[in-house]
Amino acid sequence: MSLDPTKRDPRTTTVKLYNTLTKNKEELKTLKQGEVKMYVCGPTVYNYIHIGNARVFVFFDVVRRYLHHLGYKVTYVQNFTDVDDRLINASKETGESVPEIAERYIHAYFDDMDALGVKRADVHPRATEHIAEMIEAVQTLIDKGYAYERNGDVYFRSLRKKDYGKLSHQSLDELKAGARIEVNEQKEHPLDFALWKAAKPGEISWDTPWGPGRPGWHLECSAMSRKYLGDTLDIHAGGADLCFPHHENEIAQSEAWTDQPFVRYWLHNGLINMRNEKMSKSLGNVKYVAELRKEYSSAAIRYFLLSVHYRNPLQFSEEIMNQAEGSVERIETAVTNLRHRKQAALEGAPAEELIAALQSLSDQFYSAMNDDFNTANAISVIFEAVKLANEWVAKPVISRGSAEALLDWFDTFGGEVLGLVRGNKEESLESEIEALIQERQQARKDRNFARADAIRDQLLNRGIILEDTPQGVRWKRK
């Protein structure tokens, strides 16, 4: 029995993950032992992110956390698409420049993701900062005969790549029949896709050997992932809607460019349905994270996004969100009661029977996460730990060591891995909140009410509610 039930030797841990490319569950074997190079497609920053976007970012945040917990050195890259048709259209409608719109929504993205406990990537590259790499890629593909230029547009010859369609597992005829293919007389074949687009009058553009223009969407990720992770990635991930054409086209252009395998493991999460309907702007049922944060706690939103296995569809409804609120409250109450009990606990080592019970729960947690990152089953283990914690809190006598062992377990698996438990490691965050409260109090004394209100709003956006009482300011999480 391990002295520390929260630790496991990563050398003896086998992680299996479902690879979209092979349609099989495979053992994770990285290109370089002990290291993971991971790329997740980020948002196109023309609007606030919706709950479907958030599922991608929250789930793969957990994948990264778990691999790091196992001892892997994870290099995590998530891009921003800060130039495309939607940004250009938004620029025309608002009169703002494309960079101004992108900057605003990048800030909004970080505000939402910080609230949901999503850790920043090691690199958040922006497409507009990597134009030189994209021009290099296009020129190489032209020189190799994989691409051709027509009136300033550059297209990729899909038929030249003999295994085109291998990720979506469709033949060329099936792809042609099922894809929404834009009628374009410049293309040699309907499945050819744009690597570079010629600029229209007044549009943002960059000078190239083919004239002024801007990158195609698919090209951006190939250029940025190669710069920061090399020719071959261990994991590339995103929503199931990106499998075709985005990821299919990424594979084609990247492998034609480098002559190397592009990705070892492709992971795709299922989509979100709104009350049994597909979430879409045309149906008017899109839920933005910024709006949901006004209705539900950030912890409940994160819980909801992890409550179903990532490859399955996820149903959204008010009833389900209310259940999520109740679930996170149960977890938080158990942890809070443990902390209070620890303060009055007797000095002493953790009980052997408790360590054995925690070891069993750890084994179950690892089993769930090692089986294709099954967060739904892992959460079930968290509730078994809640039941165990409540039993020990109810005992007449409990040692400080026992309370600490339980808290460490929650801090590791509920906090460090799943991001659902506010553990001891968040003391720095609490200090930051207290500092902002003190700054607000001083602003009120100085009659700088605008600054005081701004701080209150800043904390509210992070899920922190302030209560002014006769005994002073108290705060709690929404």
N, C-alpha and C positions, 0 to 999 in steps of 0.2 A: 504494500500500500504506500503510495506517495505521501511524503510529509506535507506537500503542498498540492492539494487537489485541483488547483487552477493551472498547473503546469503539465506540459506533455512534451516529450522530446520530438522535435520536428523531423528528426531522421527516421523515426519509427511511424510517422503519420502519413497515411496515404489519402490524398485528396482526389476524389473523382468528380469530374465535371462533364456536362453534356456539351458535346462539340457539334454545332450546327453543320459544320463542313462534312463530318463523317456520319452524322445522325446516330452517334453512339456515345455512351458514357465512358470516358477514358480517364486513366490515371494522369494526374498532372506531372509532367516531366518537362521542366523548363530548359531553355537553351543553355543557360549557365546555372549550374547547381547552386541552389540557395538564393537565386535572384529571380524576380518576376518583372518583366517589362509589359506594362498594361496600358492600353489606350481605350478611352471611352469617348464616344462622340458626344460633344457638348451641344449647347443650344445655339440656334440662330437668334441673335439678340435684336429682334425687331419688336418684341412685346414681352410681357411678363411670362414666366414659365407656368405651365398648367400642371395638374396633378399627374398626368401621364408622363411628362418630362421628369417630374420629381421621382417617380418610381425608378427610373433609370439611375438617377444620381444617388438616391438613398440606398438602393440595393447594392450597386457596385462600390459604394462607400463601405458597406459591410464586407464585401468580398476582399477589398483591400485591407480593411482592419483585421480580418480573420487571418489572411496570409501573413500579415505583419506579426500577428500574435503567435503564429506558428514558427516564427524566426526567419521568414523570408525577407530579403531586402527588396522592397517593392518600389519601382519607379513608376509613378502614376501620372499619366498625361491626359488632360481633358481640354479640348479646344473650345474656342468661341468662333463661330461663323459670323464675322462682322461686316461682310459685304455679300449681298445676293439680291435677287429680284425683289424680295419682300422688303428689304431695307431700302432699296431704291424707290419702291412704290411709296413707302412710308415717308421718305424724304420729300417726294413730290407733293404728298398730301399735307404735310405739316410745315414745309418750308425750311425744316432743319436739315443740316448736312447729315450724310450717312454716319460719319464718325460721332457726331453729337448724339444721334439716336442710339448707336451701339453702346456708347459710354454709359448712357443713362440706364439701359437695360442690363448691362453687365453689373452695375452697382446693385440693381434690383435683384439680379440673380444671386449675388453673394448675400444680400440681406435675407432672402428666402432660405438659402441653403445653410447659412450660419444658424438661423432659427431652428432648422430641422436637424442640426447636428452633423451636417455633411462636412468633412474635413477638406481643406483646400488641397487641390492636386499639387504635385511637385512642380508641374509646369502647366500654366493655362495659356497656351499660345493663341494668338489672334491671327486670322487668315491674312489680314492686311499687312502684318509684320513679316510675312514670309513669301512675298511676291517673287523675290529673286530665286528662291528654291523652286517655285512653281514654274517659272519661265525656263529654268534649267531642265526640269522634268519634261516639259512639253517639247523643247528642242531635241532632247534625247530620243523621245518617242517618234518624232518626225524623222530624225536621222535613221532610226531603226526600221522605218516603214510601218510603224504601228499607228501613226497619226498623219493627218493631212489638213491643209489649210484651205479655207474657202472664204474669200472676201473678209478676211480678218478674224473669222471663226476658225477654231481648230477642233477637229473631231478625232475620236479614237476609233480605230477599225476593230469592232467587236469580233467579227468573223476571223480575224487574223489570230486571235487568241483561241486556240483549239478547245480549251476546257472552259470557255465562257459559259456560265450557268451552273458551275459546280457547287456554289454555295447554296443557291436556291433550288438545286436539284431539278432543273427543268431543261428541256431541250430548247434549241434556238426557236423552233416553231412554237413551242408553248410560251416562251418568253415574248415572242412577237405578238401572239394572240392575246396574252393576258396583260401586257404592259400598256400604259397610257403613253403612246408614242406620238410625239409632236410631228405633224406633217412638215417636212423640211426638204425642199428639192436640192439643197446643197449636200445632203448626206448621200454617201455611197450605198448605205444600207439603213433601214429604219432603226435598227438596234444600236447604231453608232451613237456615241454620246459626246457632249461638248466638254473638251478640256479647257478651252478658252473662248470667251465671248467678246466679239467686237463691241466697242462702246457705241451707244446711241448718243445723239446730240444732248449735251448737258449732263450726261451720266458720269459718275466717278470712274476713273480709268487710270491705267498705267501703260507706259510705253513699252512695246515689245518689238521683236523683229517682224511681227505680223501686223503691226499697227497698234493704236491705243485700244485697250480693252480691260477685261477683268477675269478672274479665274472662274472655272466651273466649280460647282459645289463639291463634286466627287474628288477633284484634284487636291483640294485643300488638305484633306485628312492624310492623303498619301504623302504629301510634302512635309507636313508637320510631324507626323509619326516617325518618318525616316530621320528627320533632323535630331529628334530627341531620344529615339529608341533604337535606331539602326534599321537595317534592311528587313530583319525578321523580328516580329513581335511574339511574345508568349501568348498574350490574351488581347483580343479586340472585342469590344462589347458595345451594345446599344439596344434600342427597342426593336421588336420583331418587324416593325414597319420599315426599318432600314435595311433589312436583309437584301431586298431587291427594290430599286436598282442600286442604292448607294453603296452598300458593302460589296455587292457583286462587281460593281465598276471599280471600286478601290482595288480589289484583288487583281483585276485585269490590268489596270494601268501600272500598279506597283510592281507586279511580277514581270511585266514587259519592260519596265524601266530598269530594274535592278538585276534581273535574271536569277532572283532568289525567292524562296517561299516567303510569302508576305506575313502570314499569321499561323501559329500552331493551333490555337483554340479560339473558336468563335462562340461567343455567348450572346443570346438574345432573350430579353424578358418579354412576357406577354403584355397585352394592352389592357386598358381600363375601360370598362363599360359603365355607363351611367344609368342606373335603374334598368338594367337589361338592354340598353341601347348603346350602340357604339358612340363614344365621345367624339364629336366633330363640330367644327365651327358652323357647318351648314345646318346642323340640327339645333344649334344654339345652346348646347348643353356642356360647354367647356367650363371646367372649374379651375380657376387660377389659384396658385398657392397663396398669393398675397390676400386674396379674398377669404380663403379657407382659414387662414391664421386669425382672422377676426371672429370666426365662429367656433373654432376648436383649438385646443392646445397644440403646440408644436409636437409634443411627445405623442399625442394621440394620432396626429397625421403620420408621423414616422412609423408608429406601431401598425397602423392600417396598411401602409405600403409594404411592410415586412410580414404581414399576417398570413399570406398565401404564398405557396411556392412560386418563385419568380417566373417560371416558364408558363404558368397558368394564367388565364385571364383573371382580372381582379374587378369585383363588382363594387361600385360606389353607391351609397345611399345614406340618408341622414340616420337611419336606424343603425347601420353598420358603424358609422362614425361615433354615434353615442355609445355603442358597445366598446369601441376602442377607447373612449374616454374612461369608461368604467374599468377597463382592463389595466390601463396605465396607472389609474388611481390605486388599484389593488397592489400593484408592484411598489409604487411609491410609499404607500402606507406601511407595507411590510418593512421596507428599508428604513423608513423614518422611525418606526417602533424599535427596530434593532439599534439604531443610533442612540435613542433615548435609554434603552435598556443597558447599553454598553457603559453609559456614564455612571450608572449605579451598580455595575457588575462587580463581583469579587475578583481580586487578582487570581490568576491561575491559567494553566494551559488549556487548550481546547480539548473537549472530551473525545476519546477515541471513537466512540460510536457516531459522533457527529462527523468527524473526519471521514469515516467509512461511508456515511450517507452522502457527504459532499463529493467524495471520489466517484461514487456511483452516478451521481448527477452529472459530474464532469464527463464521464465516459459517454453518457447519453447525449450530452451536448456536442461533444466531438463527433460522435457517430452521425448526428443529424447534419452538422456542417460539412463533414467530409463526404457526405452523399449529395453532391451537386448543390452545396450551400443551401440546405433546406431550412430556411429561417422559420418556417411555420412550425416544424418539429422542434427547433431550438427554443422557440418561444414557449412551447408546451413544457419543456424542461425548466424554463424560468418559473413557470407557475408551480411546478413541483417543488422548486426551491422556496417559493413563497409559502407554500403549505408547511414545509419543514421549518422555515424561519418563524412562522406564527406559533408552531408547536413549542419551539425553544423559548420564545418570548414569554409564553404562558407558564413556563416552569417557575416554581418558587425561587430557585437559585440557578444562576447561570454564571459561568466564569467569563472574565474579560476576553480570554483567549477564544472561547467559543463564539462570542459575539463578533470578534474581529474576523474569525474564520468565515463566518457567514457573510459578513460585510465584504470581505475580500473576494468571495465567490461572486457576489452580485456585481461588485465593481469590475471584475474581470470579464465575466460573460455577458451580463446585462448592460454594462457600461462600455468597457474597452472594445468589445466585439460588436454587440448589437446597437450600442448607442442609445439604449432605452432607459438606463439608470444613471442618475446624477450621482456619481461616486465621489470618493474622497479626492480623486485626482482633479476635481473641478473647483478646488478651493481658490485657485487663481481667478476663475471666472466670478466667483462670489465676491472676491476682493475688488474686482473691477466694477461690479454692480454697486457695492458699497461706496466706492470712490465716486461714481456718478451720482449717487444719492446725496453724498456730502456736497458735491459741486452744485447740485440743484438747490440744496438748502441755502448755500451761500448766495446763489443767484437770487433767491427769494428775499434774503436779507438785504441784498443790494438793490431790490426792486427791479431786477432784470427778469421780468416775468416771461419775456419771449424765450430767453435761454432756459429758464426753468421748465416751460412747457415743451421746449424742444427735447430736453433730456427725458421728460416723462414719455413723450412720443417715441423716442429712440428705444427706451426700455420696453415700452409696450410692443413695439415691432419685434423685439426679441423674446416676447412671451412673458415679460415681467410686469406685474401689476403692482402699483404703489398704493398704499393706504395711509393717509394722514390721520394719526390718532393722537389723543392727548399725551400719550407716552412717547411719541415720536413717530417717525416714518417706518412702516413695516413693508416688506415686499414678499410677493409669492409668485410662483409660476402659474401662468394662465392654463 
